[in-house]
Amino acid sequence: MTGPAPLVLLDLDGTLTDSYPGIAASARVAFGTLGLPVPDAAALRRFVGPPLVESFALFGVAPERVPDAVAAYRGYFRETGMWENTVYPGIPDQLAVLRDAGVRLAVATSKPEVFAGPICEQFGLAPFVEGVFGAPLDHVPSTKATVVGAALDALRPAGQVLMVGDREHDAHGARAHGVDCLGVAWGYAQPGELTAAGVVGVVAEVADLAAGVLAALSAAAAPGAAPTTGR
């Protein structure tokens, strides 16, 4: 790989780790604490990816009750839920291939950074990335675009930039900074969600992640293409 090293921003939940069990358990605690009906398991998958405040609003929690829902969720998540999580098999090997190919890696997640950092440390992801960028805690407004912007400001990439994620929020947040997004199929997107969000492609299997990223970077750098460099 010639020229400045490309930077790949990696979503966490649904892209690197299967965090659904802990997120769903935390959400059940929150709905139960508020005395609200608990959504079924399929519906709770929609909690994975978007900012938490947005997710509770999506499920019809009244605005004045959202702070209590978040507090109940965080109480369980901080102690137990964040560790009910596993790295998708094969992810470390794929990250190693990308690093060996000269790609810079960082995590960019809507999960609060105070949780994302320890999760990456605990599950062995931290050695592969230059930084872990996440949202502030819930009283500070934040979107995926906010997180992507913080990563770009800190890492100051000189080469291409690509976002990799499993939800439409990843694509929209990246596009706000002129960055393409490559989708992954093993996460929590609804059918057709990633294509509708304008991803440059969808990687079907974890084993194909590194090849998919390198192909997307190569395509963006081809003659006539407009490489995305972030801003």
BELLINZI-V685636 format. One line per field, one symbol per residue. ss: DSSP state (h for helix, s for strand, l for the rest). phi: phi as a letter, one per 40 degrees, with the letter a starting at -180 (. if undefined). psi: psi as a letter, one per 40 degrees, with the letter a starting at -180 (. if undefined). Layout:
ss = ???
phi = ???
psi = ???
This chain:
ss = llllllssssllslllsslhhhhhhhhhhhhhhlllllllhhhhhhhllllhhhhhhhllllhhhhhhhhhhhhhhhhhlhhhllsslllhhhhhhhhhhlllssssssssshhhhhhhhhhlllhhhlllssssllllllllhhhhhhhhhhhhlllllsssssllhhhhhhhhllllsssssllllllllhhhhhllllssllhhhhhhhhhhhhhhhhllllllllll
phi = .bgdccbbcbcbcgbcbccddcccccccccccccgbdccccccccccchcdcdccccccgcddccddcccccdcdccccbdcccaacddgcdcccccccccgccbacbbccdccccccccccbgcdccbcabbbcccccbdabccccccccccccfccbcbbcbabbcccccccccbgbcbbcbcccbccdgcccccgccibccbdcbccccccccccccccdgcbdcbgg
psi = hiaihihhhhicheddigeddddddddddddddefihhiidddedeehciidddddddeehideedddddddddddddddddegiihhheddddddddddeehiiihhieihddddddddddeeddeeieihhaiiieehhiidddddddddddegheaihhihieiddddddddeefhihhiieebeiiheddddefieihhdideeddddddddddddeiheighheh.
